[in-house]
Amino acid sequence: MARRLGWILLVAACSFSGGLVGYFSSGRGMPPAWAQSGSRESSTPLVTDLVQLGERFEMVARKVSPAVVYVEARKPSDKGGNGGKRIVEESGSGVIVQWPGRRDYLVLTNNHVIAGTEPDRMVVALADGRVLKPVRAWTDPESDTAVLSLGEVGPLPAAPLGDSDRMQVGNWVLAVGSPFGLNQTVTHGIISARERGQISLGSTIRIKDFLQTDAAINPGSSGGPLLNLNGEVIGINTAIASPNGSNSGIAFSIPINMVKRITEQLLQKGAVSRGYLGIQLAPALEPADALKRGLDHAAGAIVEAVYPDTPGSAAGLRVGDHILSMDGTPIRNENHLINMISSTTPGKSVSLQLVRDGRKQTLQVVVGDWAEGQARLRSQ
């Protein structure tokens, strides 16, 4: 029987204890296997390539590590004895950046690292030993993004932001963070997959479009940067899939292009504006179900429920509708449709192509405002 993987957000306790000393060798004094066979000439190009790659890793780590910080948050907990509250210290990572048009330094991290904590109960520890308190915090629980302002201090090291849309499966990446409180830990791997959204990370995280990597990431790495080989931040490390809570080679990072869009709205408006339809979508379409529906691809999103007095009901969407595309863009799965609608400006009309009762048709839907829809639901 296959073991079930747990989806784990990477917050960690501030303190760590336990033995870390280990010695791993296939034979003391023995050269590595690749150097034991073949001529000197045949191994030289490989050695040269490996040395150059190692030098590139070293350059990226040296360039960006000073901008990676340790974030500690003191959170009240209801689990105190005798019905009282106690303070729980949790920690994660973050990366210092500078934003166009702003004079303060910002730290990008995860919402789950600081959720429920006021800035005066947070501590940001820099790589050079300095300790700062944020002066302000903005959060977006639905994408698990948080932004901290350190004020107009400085000068501070800052990491450049890259373009996550340009990252392809197989590209080398480095991850930097504080797993188990071990600050400035650097690991490497590749982009294993893009556009991962079929994972469950709790009720608050609704916007999921992750980069998947096999770089070693563990509890405490939350909020740390994922870097390309130009030393640019292309993701914010968030979660791992693991049967035991430690690295299993399956980790997820929020693409930096998504973080950029969210951060810009948080800084300008204090909140993120998102669209919604007011429908519930079924889990990912299985291949067998696709065949039953007469489809040759297991793609699209199936409507499982339509809520009254919502944009979806006003447009005539029905339970069982199989949505294939939005404004001509094919829908991969239900999470893809959620992300597309969420990123659409409220009030905009979009075209949905769908299959209903075996026939294709098109509906025009005016996207609603998610915040207004949530407020209306709470008032009912």
N, C-alpha and C positions, 0 to 999 in steps of 0.2 A: 504494500500500500504506500502510495506517495505521501510524503510528509507535507503538512499544510504550512505554507509560509505566512508569517505574520507581517503586516505592514506597520513599520515602526517609525515614528517621528523621532528625530535624533537629539532630543534634549537629554541632558545628563545631570547627575548630581555633581555638586561643586567639588567634593572630595573624592579621592580614589585611593584604594589600597589594594595590595596584592602583588605577587611576584611578577615581574616583567622580564627578568633576566632569562635568556634562553640562548642556546648555542646550536646552530643548525649547520651541518656539514656532511658532505658525502664522502669525506675522507681527508683528514688533516694532511696538508702538504701536497695534495693531489691537484693537478690543474683541472679546470672544468672540462666536461666531456667534449665540448666542441673543439677544444684545443688539443685533444689527445689523438685526433685522427686527421689525415689529410696533410698536405704539404704546407709549409710556411706561407708560400705564395697564395695558395687557395684560401687561407683564413684571413689574410691581411685586409681585404676589402670589408669583410664582415666586422673585424675588429675596428676598423676605421669608422664604419657607419655607427657602431655601438658607442664609440667614444664621442662622436659628434652628437648623437642623440643625448647621451648623458650630459654633455656640455650644455646642450639646449635646455634640458631639465633644470640644470644648476642655474642657468641664467634667468629662467622664469621664476624659480624659487627665490633667488636673490633679489629680483626686481619687485616682486609682489608681496612676499611674506611680511615685510615691515608694515604693510597696510592691513594685514589680517589681525583681528582683535578677538579677545576673549570677553564674552558678554555674560554677566551674572545678574540674575533677577531674584529678589526676595519676595516671594509670593505668600499671601495668607492662605491657610488651608483650614478646612472644616474638620480635619481628622485629628484635632487635638484631644487630649484626654478630658473627661468630665464635661463634654459638650463644648469646651472652649476651642479657641483657634490657636494654631501654631504657625510659625513662619517656616516655609520650605524654600531652600536655596536651590535654584536650578541654573544651569549654565548652557551656553552654546557658543557659537562663533559669529563673526560678522566681518565685513570688509569696508574700509573707509574709501569714500569716493567724493569727488567734487562735482556739483551739479551746475550746468550752464546758467548764468545769471544770478547765482547765489554766492555769498561770501563765506557762509558757514561750511563746516565739514559734516558730511552725512555718513552714517553707518547703515548698510543694507544687511538685513538679517531675516529671520523667520518670525512670524507672529507667535507661533507656539513657544518660542524661547522666552518672550517677555509678556505674554498675554496675562491680563489682570494685574499688571504691575505699573505703578506710577514711575515717572523718570527719576524721582529722588530715591527710589529703591533699586535703581539699576547701577551697575558699575561696568565701565568699559576699560579693560586693561590692554595697553598697547604693547607691541613687541619689544619696545625699548624700556619697558618697566613703568612708564607713566600710567597713572590711573585717572580716569575722567568720569564725570557724571553727565549723562545726556541732559539737555535743557528742554527737549521736547520729543515726543514720539508720535508717529502716525502708524496705524495698522489697517490691514485689509485681511480679516480672517478668512474670507472666501478663497483667496489665493495663497494664504499663509505667508504674506509679505509684510514686513515691518521696516520702517525707516526711523532712525534716530538722528537728531541734530546734536552735534557736539558744540555748537556755537562757533563764534569767530575766534577760535583758538588757532594756534599754529606757529610755524608751519608744521603740518602733519603729512606723513606719506599717504598717497592716495593711489588707488589702482585704476587703470583705464578700463572702460567698458567696451566690449566687443560686439559682434553681430552673431547672435545665436542661430539665425536663419541660415548662415553659411556653414554651420557645423554639419558634417556628414558622418554616417556610421563608419567606424574604423579610424576616425581622426584621434590622434593622441590628445589626452587631457591630463592636467594635474589638479588635485584637490588639496586645499589647505584648510586646517581647522584645529580644533582642540578636542579630539576624541578622548573621552575619559579624563578630561582636564589636562591632557598633555599638549600644551600650547605649541603652535608653530609646527605641527605635524604635516608633512608633505607626502602624498601618495600619488601614484600614477596609474593610468589605464587608458581605455579608449571610449569613444561614444558607442554604446552597444545598440541603442535604438533611439528613435525620435518619436515625439508626439504620443507618449504613453499617457493614457488617461484612465485605463480600466483597473484602477486600484482604489481601495477604500482607505481613507485617512481620517475618518471621523465626520461628524455631522456638519462642522463649520466649513470644511475645505471643499468647495464646490467647483472651482475652476482648476482643472488639471490638464496639463499639456507638457509633461515632463520630458527632459533629456534623461535617458538611462545610461549609466556608466558602470564599468566594473572596477573603477578606482576604489581602493579600500576606504570606506566611510563607516564610522561607528558613532554610537551615542556621544553627544558633545560636539559633533561636526555640524549640527544644524546652523544654517546661516553663513557658513563659510563659502568661499568662492570656488567654482569650477573654472579652470583656466585653459585657454588654448596655448599653443606653443609660441605665440607672440606676446604672452604675458597679459592677455586681456581677459576680463571676467566674462564668461559666456553662460554662467548659470549660478544659482544659489542653492547649495546642497540642502536637502529637506528630509528625505526619508530613505529607508532601506527595506527590502524584503528579506526576512530572515526567520529561520525556525527557532533561533535561540537568542536573538537580540543583538548579535554581533555581525560583522561583515560577512556576507555570503557572495559577494561579487555582483549584487543587484542593488544599485542605488539610484536615486532620482533627484534631479535638480530642476528648479524652476528656470526656464530659459530667460536669459537676461533681457531679451527684447520685450517679454511680457512684464518683467520687473520694471523696465524703463517706462512703459505706458502707465502702469499702476502708480509708480512713484510720482510721475508728472501730475497725475490727477490728485494724489494725496497732498502734494505740495501746493497745488493751485486752489483746490476746493476743500481739502480736508477729508474727502471721501471719494470712492470710486463709483461712477455712474455706469449702471449696467442695464441691458435690456432683458425682457423676459416675455414668454408666451402664455404662461399659466397652464402648462401641460406637464404630465408625468410620462417619462419615456421608459420603455422596457429595457432590461439589460441587453448586452450585446447579442446581436442576431447570430444564432448558431447555423453552421452550414446546412444541417438537415432542414431547419425551418426555412432557410432561403430557397431550397429546392421545392418545398411544399408550396411556396408562394410563387413558383414559376420563375425564380431568379437564378442567374448564373453566377452571381457574386453575393457573398454574405456581407453586405454593406447596407448603410442607411440606418434610420432610427424609427422605431415603431411606437406609436402613441398608445400609452396604457391607460391614461386618464386625462380628461379635459375639465378644468375647474370652471365653474360658472363666473360670469362677469369678469372675464379675462380676455386679453387680445386673441388667444387661441379659440375661445368659444365664439367670440364676435366674428371671427373669420370663417367659422364653420368647420374647424377641425373636429374629427371624430375618433373615438376609440378604435384602434385597429388600423388607422391610416399609417402607411409605410412611407416616410419622408425620404426621398432619394437625393434631392439637391436643394440648395438655397442660392438664389440668384445665379444659377448656373454652376455653382461649385458642388461637386459630388460630396455627399455626406458619408464619412467612413463608418461612424458609429454614433451612439447616443451622446457620448461625451464630446465628440466633435461638434455636434449640433448645439449642445449647451454652450460651448465656448464661442461659437460663431454668433449665436443670438446675444450672449452676454456682452460681447464686444461691439454690438451694433448700437448706434445712438438711439435712445428712446424717441419714438415718434416717426421713425423711418419705416417706410413700407418695403417689405421684402417679398420675393416670389418663392414659394415652396412648390416643388414638383413632387408629387406623391402617387402612390398606388392605392386605390380604394376599390374593393370588390373586383380585383383583377384588372382594373383599367387605370391608365395614367391620367392624371389631371393636374391642374395648377391652381393654387390658391394665393391670393394676395393677403398678407398679414401686416398690420401696423404694430410694430414692436412696442411694448409697454415699458414703463420705468419700474425696475425691480424694487427699488426702495419704496415707491408708492404702493406697489402691489403687496409687499410685506406689511406695510403699515395698515392697509385695508384689511388684510387677513387677520392681523392681531386685534383689530377693533371689532371684529364680528363675534 
